[in-house]
Amino acid sequence: MKSDVPAATLSIDLTALCDNWRLLCRQADGARCAAVVKADAYGLGAEPVAAALYAAGCRDFFVALVVEALALRPRLASDARLFVLHGALPGAEAECAAQALIPVLNSRDQVERWSRLARSRGTPLPAALQVDTGMARLGLAAAELDRVDAAALQGIEPALLMSHLASAEDPVDALNDLQLERFQAVRQRWPRLPCSLANSSGIFLGPRWHFDLLRPGAALYGVAPTLGRPNPMRPVVRLQGRLIQWREVAAGDGVGYNHAWRAASPGRIATVSVGYADGYLRSLSNRGHLRFQGQRVPLVGRVSMDTVTVDVSSVPADSLLPGAAFDLIDEAHDINALAAEAGTNAYEILTSLGSRYARTYIP
Ligand SMILES: *Cc1c(COP(=O)(O)O)cnc(C)c1O
């Protein structure tokens, strides 16, 4: 049974999420705007996120894995398209077809298997074709394209031609132009196919990268799309932990594992109910900070599995009540700021958000 006194609460602002989606839509005249909801919508919950975005008008969704798609498909209306970025592993094709999933075909092998299934069923099956324009990760390599001709595509109803940018968050990286050029060249082979190149950051590179379908993930959830530029996205996530207990420490007292922090003067240490098992990264040890009633309080010592310790010497002792809320992520200290402190990117902050959090959705 779940206690109704959660140790930590992750609040997800669905209005901010949908505002972000609309802001991204507005960047492109005429292009459709999809939503990437892989990895459980970057840790925020694929079902509620997709439902809110569907209600806002989104009709195109992307996940990475067939299992993610199978979980989401029954929750989506039938006019929503659901693309599977990895395509189907051998043996998963029939289930994909039965559930009306649209695999992204990344290799000649995936094209062959999808075509074989379509021909055996005698009905055309939709698919997206992904080409590799320079990331060397997923997608048909340039050398493979000649072998993906009309014969190879027999039975397949191509729905989208796509590629993925490797450095879009850095607008001065020459790779953005190179990938665009290569994508435009590949497009000549299938001039009538709708095209998609831009992830969140790619949208902000400009209209030449937009084509027919935008594929943002991160920016929907508040990740800053462009390095060194103000973040136009609204924060979506708030994370609060709770005070378990606090204590007085004397000058010289060590705190937490290995005494990685020592009090320089007498003070107060609070223990808050979130740790690295919740995806609150251990690299934040002695580097991160939390906020208590709007006031910044430094994280001191190591992040433990289930707790962090915080220097609350500046906080009046009578406000330190057991159960009091501490903000680990809020508007003033968002996922982007936390990522900078942790030495990672905001994607990893989001996708690490723990399974122990009570997720509450603000409509
Ligand atoms: C994850 C992913 C996206 C979304 O990228 P963001 O940077 O989160 O916007 C788009 N396209 C592909 C192929 C992806 O793998």
The ligand as a Gaussian input file, in Angstrom:
#p B3LYP/6-31G(d) Opt

LIG

0 1
 C       15.625000      11.698000     -28.849000
 C       15.419000      12.043000     -30.269000
 C       14.749000      13.234000     -30.621000
 C       14.396000      14.288000     -29.607000
 O       15.562000      14.989000     -29.298000
 P       15.585000      16.207000     -28.264000
 O       16.977000      16.697000     -28.328000
 O       15.218000      15.630000     -26.952000
 O       14.583000      17.196000     -28.741000
 C       14.468000      13.455000     -31.963000
 N       14.851000      12.558000     -32.904000
 C       15.514000      11.431000     -32.594000
 C       15.910000      10.496000     -33.691000
 C       15.836000      11.138000     -31.273000
 O       16.521000      10.028000     -30.985000

